[in-house]
Amino acid sequence: MTDQAMQGKETGQVLRLLITGATGALGCEVVRQCLVAGHHLTLVVRDPSRCPPAWRIDQRITVVERDLTSITELPQADVVLHLAASLSGDAAKQQKNTVEATQSLMCAAQRSEVPPAIVLAGSMSVYSAMHLSAGDVVDETRPLEDQPHLRDAYCHAKLAQEQMCRDAAVAMNVPLQILRIGAIWGPGRLWNAHLGVMLGPVFLRLENKGELPLSHIRHAAQALRLAAEAAARGQSDVINVVDSDLPDRTTYLAQHRRTGWPRLVLPFPWKILALAARLTRSCLPIGLLKLPTIRYRMMPLRFANTALTERLKWRPEAGFQTLMDEAVRRGGKP
């Protein structure tokens, strides 16, 4: 058992946690870590056939088959861990699976006789880079995106999701933990939009410098479990979730090439795209020709997790090299 799991058991908290998005990669890891910590779980899932067989026989797990967009009431719980959201897709998909699902969930929570505390698996994509300069540190004090129409549908939906959770927490007078999670990575999840652009077998390297806002999947799950326990104690917060040992783009790509990809790398400075975006006033439909998008994804920045370590007492499982070695060994192609 890990040190983090032992710490969870030593708190003596046995919580009733309601988890959405449990069958996704992050959700499965959150379920595992919450069980290790001794909690009892209700999983609201759209397709129970995606649940691992072990969940069906674990008496600490109750599986509820329900589409979040049509949910009207919630099983009793101390904390709702809201992980469900579309990670990709157009505006219509984001609207249904992220925005409408969150709205229904929050309305159902407000109908509860004893409203639960809320933990939201948010995203660092909600930050704006338009007020940042190269080398700046991104922490929780930085402004949120105020031009979401010039970003992707995911950013727009995650901003709306945060606001709905805030409104619901105020209406119910319950604690709210918003975790703005970086680019989740691990075995089978080594690619992210901060690296550059893939064009078939060719990789366009847009920037060498700047830390990548990575959050290893087990680190992110640990943070969500700790946030649920903090919310149950009455604590509210907004916390960025990124690893302590963040590689720059050069280091990451050098390690990634151990998987055999990318074989052909062409440098193409992101500032050329930024200039094109300025000249066209971000009117072209291509995402990287919209200035807020290219600056957020490619401008060299640093990322702080001080709040994560100090307020949630989160500790990393391992450093970048150890975790990357594991990911490559277990199959790391995108």
N, C-alpha and C positions, 0 to 999 in steps of 0.2 A: 504494500500500500504506500502511496506517495506521501511526502510530508504534508502536502496541501490537503489530502484527504483526511489524514490524521487530525489536522487542525480543525477541519469541518466537524468531525465526530466529537472533538473535545469541547466544542461550544455547547453541546447538549441540545441544540435546536433540531427538532424533528418537524419539518414544515410540510404542509400540503401545498404542492406547487402545481399549477396548471400551466402546461407548456403547449404553445402553438408551434408549428413548423418542426415538429419533433423528428419527422422522417427524413429531413434533409441531412447533409453531411455534418453541419454544425449542430443541428438538433440532436442527432444520435450521440454525439460526443457530450452534449449537455446532459442528456438523459443518463449516460453512463456515469458521469461525474457526480450528478445529484444522487444517484442510487448509492454510490460509494460513500457519499457523505451522510447517508441514512435517511434521506427524505422520501416522502410518499408522493407519487406523481399521477396526475390526470393528464392524458395526452389527447388533445383535440386534433384529429387527423381527417383528411379528406378521403384517403384510401388506406384502410387498415391492412390491406394485403402487402403494403410496403413496410409494415412493422416487422422487425426481426422476430423469429419464433420465440426467443427467450422472453420477449416482453409479454407474450400471451400467457405464460405460466408464472410470471413474477407477481406475487400477491401485493406487492407495493405499487403496481402499475394498473391504472384503469384507462382503457382506451375508449374514447368517445368518437364515433364516426359523425363528422359534421363539416359542412362547408362554412368557413368563417363568414362569408358574405350573407349567410342566412341564419346565423346563430342569434337566438333571442334571449337565452339565459345561460348562466354559467354554473357548473358544479361548484360546490363550496370549496374555497381555496384561500390560503393565506396570502399567496403572491401569484400573480400572472406573469409568466415569462413569455413575452411576445416576440417570437423569432420569425414568424411567417412573413414572407415578402418575396416578390419576384426579383431575382438577381439580374435578370436581363429582360428584354422584350420591349415592344413599342409602348406608346402612351396608354393605349387601351388596356393592354395586359397589366401594366403597372397600376392603372386606376382600379381595376377589378381586384387583383390579387394582393395589392399592398394598401391602397387608400381605402377602398370600400370594405375590405376585410377588417382593417383596423377600426374603421368607424363602427361596424357592426359589433366588434368585440368590445369596444369601449362603451357602447350603448347597453350591451348585455351586462357588463360589469356594473354599470350604474343602477341596474335593476336588482342587484344582489342585496339580500337583507343585510349582510355584513360585507361591504365592498372590499375587494382585495387590494393590496399594494401592487404596483406595476413596475416591471422591468422591461425596457424596450431594447432590443438588439438594433441599434441605429447604425449609422455609417458616418465615417469621416468625410464622405463626399459632400456633406452639407456645408462644409466650409468654403468660403470664397478666397480665391487667390488674387483677386484684383487689387486688394489693398496690401499685398505682401511683396517683398523684394527677395531676390535670390539670397539664400542663406538664412532667412528668417526661421524662427522656431514656431511650429504650429502647436498651440495648446488650447485649452478650453476657453480662453479669453478672446480668441480670434473671431472676427465677424462671420456670420453665416452668409451663404450665397443670397444675394439680393437680385440676381438676374437668372433665376432658374430656367426661364424660357430659352436661354442661350447655353444651357447645359443639357444633359441627357434626361430621359424620362425617369431614370432611377433616382437621380438627385432630386428632381421635383417631387417624386413620391415620398422619399425619405424625409424631406422637409415637412411635407403635409402630415406624415405619420407622427413626427415629433410633436407637432402642434396639437393634433388630436389627443395624444396621450397627456400632454400638459393640461389641456382643457378638462379632460376627464378626471385627472388627479385633483385638480382644483375643485371641481364639482363634487367629488366624493370625499374630499379632504383626506386623501391617502398619500403615502410616500410614493415617489416616482424616481426611479433610477434610469437615466438614459445613458446607455453605453454606445459611444461612437466608435465603432470597430473599424480598424484598418483593413487592408486587403488580406483576406484570409488565405493562408497557404498551408501546404503540407503535402503528403504523398498524393499524387494525382492532381494537385492544385498548385502548380508552380508558375502559371502565367498570370499577369495582371496588367491593367491598362497603363500603369505608370512606367512600363519598360520601353514601349515604343509601338511600332505598327508592323503587323505581319502582312505581307503581300505574297501569298503562296509560299514558296521555299525561301523567300527573301525577308530578312528582318531589317527594318529601318530603325537605326539607333538614333533617337532624337536628342539624347542627353546622356552624358557619362556620370556627372556628379549628382549630388543630392541623395539623401537617405530615401529608401522605399518605406512607405507606411505599412509595414507588414504586421500581421497578427497571426501567429501560428494557431491552427485550429484548436489545439488543446489549451493553449493560453487563452484564447477567446472564450472557450467553454468554461474554463476555471473562473474567469472574470465575471461571467454571467451568473454562475453559481454563487460567488461571493456577493454579487449585487443583490441577488434574491435574499440572502441571509441578512444583508444590511437593510434592505427595504423592510423586512419583517421586524427589524429592531427600530423602525421608524425613521430611517435615514433616507433623505432625498439627495440626488446629486446628478451632475452631468460629467461624464468621465470618458476621456479618450483611451482606447484600448489598442496599444501597439507594443511590439516586443521591446525589450530593453537593449538588445544587441541588433541594431538595424544596419544592414549592409548598404553601401551606395550601389548605384546601378552597375558600375564596372565590376565590382566584386560579385554581385548577384549573377550577372550574365556569364562571367567566367565560370562560376560554379554550375550554372544551368547548362552550359555546353557539354558538361559531362554526360548529359542524357542523349547527346547526339544532335541536339537542336539548340539554337539555329546554326546551320552550316554556313550560310552566307549572310554576312552582316554588312550593311551599307550605312555610313554615317550621313545624317541629314539633320542639320541643326534645327531645333524647334523654333528658334527665333525667326526663321524664314516663314514658318507657318503662322507665327504670331503677327508678323508684318503683313502677310496676305490677309489675315483676319481683320486687321485694322483697316487696310485699304478697301476691303469689301464690307466694312462695318458689320462683320459677323453675320452677313445675310445669306451666305451659301449654306446649303443643307448638310454639308459634311461636318461632323462633330468637331474634328480637329481644326476646322477653319472657323471656329467660333472662339473668340479670344478668352472668355472665362474658362472654357473647356481645356484649351491647350495650356493655359497657365496653371490650372489646377493639376493637370496630369503630368506635366513635364518640367515645370520650373524647379530648379534644385532647392529643396527645403530640408529642414530638420524637424523631427517630431518628438515631443516630450510625453512621457507617461508618469510624471511625478504624482499626479492625482491618483492614478491607478495604484501605485505602490504605497502611497501614504494613506489614502482614505479607505481603500479596500484591502490593504495589506497583501496585495497580489505579489507573487514571486515567480519568476520565470522557471520553467522546468529545465531548460538548457539554453545554450547560446546558439547563434545562427549556424555555425559550422556543423555542430553535432546534429541539429535538426535537419539541415540540408543533406548531410550524409545519409540520414535515415530516409528522407524523401526520395533521394536518387536510388538508394538501395531497393526501396519498395516500389519503384516505378514512378518516375517523375515527369513523363512527357505530358504536355498540355493536351 
